[in-house]
Amino acid sequence: MAWYGVRTVIEHPAKGGHLYEERVVLFDAVDEAAAFKLAEAEVADYCSYLEGAKPLGLCQLYVMDDEPVTSGTEVFSLMRTTHLKPSAYVKRFFKTGDELERD
């Protein structure tokens, strides 16, 4: 068994646009295929409790080291190549101004 961090994306009903939620959930699974199945089932269950929410079918898997999950454990990592400079990259993918963040 190994730990897997799986990122999923959900669309929620929104007036005048689209509202998307990205989640990273941990799963203890025998292999990647099992982790994907667990993630697909979990996101479907999660959406069933939220009126109008639907999973978008994206599951990005991150295989964690075999170390125990403790404070500071990396649970997801995604790397991408781009021509964007650092500030433009953050604005394009993370700080668009449309995020709903907790203070």
SULJOSUL-V554816 format. One record per residue. N is the residue number from 1. RES is the residue in one small letter. SS is DSSP state (A for helix, B for strand, O for the rest). BURIAL is I if it has 9 or more other C-alpha atoms within 8 Angstrom, else O. D_LAST is the distance of its C-alpha to the last C-alpha in whole Angstrom. Layout:
N|RES|SS|BURIAL|D_LAST  N|RES|SS|BURIAL|D_LAST
//
This chain:
1|m|O|O|37  2|a|B|I|34  3|w|B|I|30  4|y|B|I|28  5|g|B|I|25  6|v|B|I|25  7|r|B|I|23  8|t|B|I|23  9|v|B|I|22  10|i|B|I|22  11|e|B|I|22  12|h|B|I|21  13|p|O|O|23  14|a|O|O|21  15|k|O|O|23  16|g|O|O|24  17|g|O|O|23  18|h|O|I|22  19|l|B|O|19  20|y|B|O|19  21|e|B|O|17  22|e|B|O|18  23|r|B|O|18  24|v|B|I|20  25|v|B|O|22  26|l|B|I|24  27|f|B|I|28  28|d|B|I|31  29|a|B|I|34  30|v|O|O|37  31|d|O|O|37  32|e|A|I|35  33|a|A|O|37  34|a|A|I|36  35|a|A|I|32  36|f|A|I|32  37|k|A|O|34  38|l|A|I|31  39|a|A|I|28  40|e|A|I|30  41|a|A|O|31  42|e|A|O|27  43|v|A|I|25  44|a|A|I|28  45|d|A|O|28  46|y|A|O|24  47|c|A|I|25  48|s|A|O|27  49|y|O|O|25  50|l|O|O|23  51|e|O|O|25  52|g|O|O|26  53|a|O|I|24  54|k|B|I|26  55|p|B|I|26  56|l|B|O|27  57|g|B|O|29  58|l|B|O|28  59|c|B|I|28  60|q|B|O|27  61|l|B|I|28  62|y|B|I|28  63|v|B|I|30  64|m|O|I|29  65|d|O|O|32  66|d|O|O|34  67|e|O|O|32  68|p|O|O|30  69|v|O|O|26  70|t|O|O|25  71|s|O|O|22  72|g|O|O|21  73|t|O|O|23  74|e|O|O|23  75|v|O|I|23  76|f|O|I|23  77|s|O|O|24  78|l|O|O|25  79|m|O|O|27  80|r|O|O|28  81|t|O|O|31  82|t|O|O|30  83|h|O|O|31  84|l|O|O|28  85|k|O|O|27  86|p|A|O|24  87|s|A|O|22  88|a|A|O|23  89|y|A|I|23  90|v|A|I|19  91|k|A|I|19  92|r|A|O|21  93|f|A|O|20  94|f|O|O|16  95|k|O|I|15  96|t|O|O|17  97|g|O|O|14  98|d|O|O|15  99|e|O|O|12  100|l|O|O|10  101|e|O|O|6  102|r|O|O|4  103|d|O|O|0
//
